Amino acid sequence: MIGFGGRTSDTIIIVIESGFLDLPERGADIMADRGFKHIDEVVAPKNVVLVRPPSVSSKTKSTKAEVKEAKRIVSLRIHIERVISRIREFKILNPHACVHNKLITYLDNICIIACGIINIQNFLIN
């Protein structure tokens, strides 16, 4: 996998070029934020299930099943936000951290090590 700078805006290119879609097994669930607008066509050939928060429309009322699914997705997103906050505890991985040019080639490995450290910390869910 390769990293991308904070100003990279084409999410489809990021998903494709990063190699992320080569990782999940067939039938796996992938969660995407609303910001990933046209990712459906990129994910479909990989035979994975795309899970994202439902769009809010004031014209239609949600069914009970849609409300239940939205609550399930929100509860999962809370845990993802907790993981992201743990990642941001590492000074080099802060949202607006300045990274020296010599360290850019190591950023992927730094992320992997940081996530490994997070995995051996206390549980996110009690």
Number of C-alpha atoms within 10 A of each C-alpha: 10 12 15 12 7 8 6 9 10 10 14 17 12 15 16 14 14 14 11 12 16 11 9 13 11 11 11 13 13 13 15 15 11 12 9 13 11 11 17 13 9 13 17 11 10 15 13 16 15 15 13 17 16 14 8 9 8 7 6 7 10 14 9 9 9 12 13 12 15 17 13 12 16 14 11 12 17 11 13 14 11 13 15 13 12 17 19 16 11 13 11 18 18 12 10 10 11 10 11 8 8 8 11 13 11 11 17 15 14 16 16 11 12 18 16 11 12 15 12 8 10 8 8 12 6 4
